[in-house]
Amino acid sequence: SLKFLQSVVSELVKRNWVESVSGPKGGISLLIDPSAITVFMVLEAMEGETTLMDCMEESSQCNEFSRCKIHSLFGRAQLAVNEILSGTRIIDLVHCPIDNQK
């Protein structure tokens, strides 16, 4: 939606990643090299800390994680997701063909 896109642009402007210019010749310009921005950085900028399970957040009050079998599994999965997102730059998405097979 337009409102969502406006909130995304607003957050990216605050971080000095993009410039937004109003008017007939206006638009949105990237201010930093797209090879310096990872998908993880954008996700973190928009959503803050993201985890697969609420109990994995640093602010979690869960006292069962030391005995929880799922916590270890999701911890490894979280590391894998973070590694993929941190290793994918915005420029990679621009030059990457869409692969619906994965």
C-alpha positions as CSV (number, residue, x, y, z in Angstrom):
1,S,0.0,0.0,0.0
2,L,1.0,3.6,-0.4
3,K,1.0,4.2,3.3
4,F,3.4,1.3,3.9
5,L,5.8,2.5,1.1
6,Q,5.7,6.0,2.7
7,S,6.7,4.5,6.0
8,V,9.6,2.6,4.4
9,V,10.9,5.6,2.6
10,S,10.5,7.7,5.8
11,E,12.6,5.2,7.8
12,L,15.3,5.0,5.1
13,V,15.5,8.9,4.9
14,K,16.0,9.0,8.6
15,R,19.0,6.6,8.2
16,N,20.4,8.8,5.4
17,W,20.1,5.8,3.0
18,V,17.8,7.6,0.5
19,E,16.8,11.1,-0.4
20,S,13.2,12.0,-1.1
21,V,12.4,15.0,-3.3
22,S,8.9,16.3,-3.7
23,G,7.5,17.8,-6.9
24,P,7.1,17.0,-10.6
25,K,10.9,16.4,-10.9
26,G,11.2,14.7,-7.5
27,G,11.6,11.1,-6.6
28,I,13.7,8.9,-4.4
29,S,17.4,8.5,-4.8
30,L,19.7,6.1,-3.1
31,L,22.5,8.0,-1.2
32,I,24.8,5.0,-0.4
33,D,26.2,2.3,-2.5
34,P,23.7,-0.6,-2.9
35,S,26.5,-3.0,-2.5
36,A,27.0,-1.7,1.1
37,I,23.4,-2.5,2.1
38,T,22.3,-6.0,3.0
39,V,18.8,-7.4,3.2
40,F,19.4,-8.0,6.9
41,M,20.2,-4.3,7.4
42,V,16.9,-3.2,5.7
43,L,14.9,-5.8,7.6
44,E,16.4,-4.6,10.9
45,A,15.9,-1.0,10.0
46,M,12.2,-1.6,9.3
47,E,11.3,-4.2,11.9
48,G,14.0,-3.9,14.6
49,E,15.2,-7.1,16.2
50,T,13.6,-10.0,14.4
51,T,13.6,-13.6,15.6
52,L,11.9,-16.8,14.5
53,M,10.4,-17.3,18.0
54,D,9.5,-14.6,20.6
55,C,11.4,-16.6,23.2
56,M,14.7,-16.0,21.3
57,E,14.5,-12.2,21.6
58,E,17.1,-10.7,24.0
59,S,14.2,-9.2,26.0
60,S,12.5,-12.6,26.5
61,Q,11.5,-13.6,29.9
62,C,11.5,-17.3,29.1
63,N,13.0,-19.4,31.9
64,E,12.7,-22.7,30.1
65,F,15.2,-22.2,27.2
66,S,17.9,-24.3,28.8
67,R,15.6,-27.3,28.8
68,C,13.8,-26.6,25.6
69,K,14.6,-28.8,22.6
70,I,13.0,-26.4,20.2
71,H,15.0,-23.4,21.3
72,S,18.3,-25.0,20.1
73,L,16.7,-26.0,16.8
74,F,15.3,-22.5,16.2
75,G,18.5,-21.0,17.4
76,R,20.4,-22.8,14.6
77,A,17.7,-21.9,12.1
78,Q,17.9,-18.2,13.1
79,L,21.7,-18.2,12.6
80,A,21.2,-19.6,9.1
81,V,18.6,-17.1,8.2
82,N,20.7,-14.2,9.5
83,E,23.7,-15.5,7.6
84,I,21.7,-15.6,4.3
85,L,20.1,-12.2,4.8
86,S,23.5,-10.6,5.9
87,G,25.2,-12.1,2.9
88,T,22.6,-10.8,0.4
89,R,23.2,-7.2,-0.7
90,I,20.5,-5.0,-2.3
91,I,22.7,-5.0,-5.5
92,D,22.5,-8.8,-5.5
93,L,18.7,-8.6,-5.7
94,V,18.9,-6.2,-8.6
95,H,21.1,-8.5,-10.7
96,C,19.5,-11.8,-9.5
97,P,17.0,-13.6,-11.7
98,I,13.8,-14.7,-10.0
99,D,14.1,-18.3,-9.0
100,N,10.8,-19.9,-8.0
101,Q,12.3,-23.3,-7.7
102,K,13.8,-22.9,-4.2
